[in-house]
Amino acid sequence: MRHRIFIAINLPDNTRKRLLSYQEKWPDLPIKWTYKDNLHITLLFLGYLTDEELLDVIRDAEKIITEKESFQISLNKIIYGPPASLREQTRLRSVAGGSAQKIPKMIWAIGETSEEFTDLQKSLEEGVYNEPLPDSEKREKGNYFTPHVTLGRLKSFEFNQMDLEEIPEINEDVNLSFLVESIEIMESELKKNGPHYTILESFQLKN
């Protein structure tokens, strides 16, 4: 049996509730909003693992995580993801003749990259994944990884049919900070109504 595994930061309940409230701001967008309990920041996606591979991941991750200090994350913007201005997205769509791969796929809450966050993500990548991720898997070249929360996934076909003037500019300032005290090994099961996440292990960071 294989398990679809990722390593994540789960958000405090009050942060999830605050983020959930923004979903009401754009009622006309064709989008599948993320359920509150699924809001998280992915540190490392590992794909489908066997039972034996999963045990190795848990062992290696525990060694890394429990040696790291707790740290703050600040979420400061809600934008289309991957990040680009609506003007740039519009230009790309026009040039591509309406090609769906050139328009945004998601709405993200993004945060500030910190030394602690980058060090943790890189340590997990090297110690658990055992090799550097290809550039295509890195969120930003030269800036190892910018934390983000997927608030929803746009329905590409319906979004691409919208008139350009109907598409809202999404560039919302937010001010949400929280202390990261634990890191979780998560399993994702794909179901009809969307992914269902289960915490397999939770490891505490140093206080």
Residue pairs with C-beta under 8 A, 6 or more apart in sequence:
1 50
1 51
2 48
2 49
2 50
3 48
3 49
3 50
3 51
3 54
3 187
4 47
4 48
4 187
4 188
4 189
4 190
5 45
5 46
5 47
5 48
5 49
5 54
5 57
5 185
5 186
5 187
5 188
5 200
6 42
6 43
6 44
6 45
6 46
6 186
6 188
7 42
7 43
7 44
7 46
7 61
7 124
7 128
7 183
7 184
7 185
7 186
8 40
8 41
8 42
8 43
8 183
8 184
8 186
9 40
9 41
9 43
9 73
9 147
9 180
9 183
9 184
10 40
10 182
10 184
10 199
11 19
11 39
11 40
11 41
11 149
11 178
12 178
15 39
15 75
15 176
15 178
16 36
16 37
16 39
17 36
18 174
18 176
19 39
19 75
19 109
19 149
19 151
19 176
20 36
20 39
22 78
22 109
22 151
22 172
22 174
23 33
23 151
23 152
25 172
26 107
26 168
26 170
28 166
28 168
29 107
29 152
29 154
29 159
29 168
30 154
30 155
30 158
30 159
30 162
31 107
31 152
31 153
31 154
31 155
31 159
32 152
32 153
32 155
32 194
33 151
33 152
34 150
34 151
34 152
34 153
35 194
37 197
38 194
38 195
38 197
39 149
39 150
39 151
40 149
40 186
40 197
41 73
41 111
41 147
41 148
41 149
43 120
43 121
43 124
43 145
43 183
44 121
44 124
44 125
44 128
44 129
46 57
46 128
46 129
49 57
54 200
57 128
57 185
58 185
58 200
58 201
60 127
60 128
61 124
61 127
61 128
61 183
61 185
61 201
61 203
62 201
62 203
63 127
64 120
64 123
64 124
64 127
64 128
65 120
65 124
65 183
65 203
65 204
65 205
66 203
66 204
66 205
66 206
67 206
68 116
68 119
68 120
68 123
68 205
68 206
69 116
69 205
69 206
69 207
70 179
70 180
70 181
70 205
70 206
70 207
71 114
71 116
71 117
71 120
71 179
71 180
71 205
72 114
72 177
72 178
72 179
72 180
73 111
73 112
73 114
73 117
73 147
73 177
73 178
73 180
74 111
74 112
74 175
74 176
74 177
75 109
75 110
75 111
75 147
75 149
75 174
75 176
75 177
76 110
76 111
76 112
76 173
76 174
76 175
76 176
77 109
77 110
77 171
77 172
77 173
77 174
78 107
78 108
78 109
78 110
78 151
78 170
78 171
78 172
78 174
79 107
79 108
79 110
79 170
79 171
79 172
80 86
80 89
80 104
80 106
80 107
80 108
80 170
81 104
81 105
81 106
81 107
81 108
81 110
81 148
81 150
82 104
82 105
82 106
82 139
83 108
83 110
84 92
84 104
85 171
86 167
86 169
86 170
86 171
89 102
89 103
89 104
90 164
90 167
92 102
92 103
93 99
93 102
93 103
93 160
95 102
96 102
98 160
100 156
100 157
100 160
103 154
103 156
103 159
103 160
104 154
104 159
105 153
105 154
105 156
106 150
106 151
106 152
106 153
106 154
107 150
107 151
107 152
107 154
107 170
108 148
108 149
108 150
108 151
109 148
109 149
109 151
109 174
109 176
110 146
110 147
110 148
110 149
111 146
111 147
111 148
112 147
113 143
113 144
113 145
113 146
113 147
117 145
117 147
118 144
118 145
120 183
121 144
121 145
122 144
122 145
125 132
125 133
126 132
135 141
138 144
138 145
139 145
139 146
139 148
140 146
159 167
180 205
181 204
181 205
181 207
182 202
182 203
182 204
182 205
183 202
183 203
183 205
184 199
184 200
184 201
184 202
184 203
185 199
185 200
185 201
185 202
185 203
186 197
186 198
186 199
186 200
187 197
187 198
187 200
188 195
188 196
188 197
189 195
189 196
189 197
189 198
